[in-house]
Amino acid sequence: MAYLLRFVQKFQEHDQSAFLELEKKFIQLEESAVEFPKGKRYLPYAGREPSNTLIWECEFPSLQAVQDTLDLLNRDPRHTELFQQQVQFFVESYVEIYQTLEV
């Protein structure tokens, strides 16, 4: 059974440039570290979330793979360093995990 992991990060509108510059560093980390998941990023254009929201999501083959990824992100010093720089811009942040519907 597959799962979708989503990080939703709302940031201060006036800090968008700085926030997205740091996000580029997360992209570089994903591209350079083979063990990191390769997620997709979205900025809302129209919908429930305001435009000052970054959504990162990635599919995983199992719930264990999701947990392994969360563990990796929590213990990797490169990710932690970037996260500590970016968290100052957060208004709200949360994690969502969705189970793929197979009917």
HELIX and SHEET records of a PDB file:
HELIX    1   1 GLU A   13  ASP A   15  5                                   3    
HELIX    2   2 GLN A   16  SER A   32  1                                  17    
HELIX    3   3 LEU A   63  ARG A   75  1                                  13    
HELIX    4   4 PRO A   77  GLN A   86  1                                  10    
HELIX    5   5 VAL A   87  PHE A   89  5                                   3    
SHEET    1   A 4 LYS A  40  TYR A  42  0                                        
SHEET    2   A 4 THR A  53  PHE A  60 -1                                        
SHEET    3   A 4 TYR A   3  PHE A  11 -1                                        
SHEET    4   A 4 PHE A  90  GLN A  99 -1                                        
END                                                                             
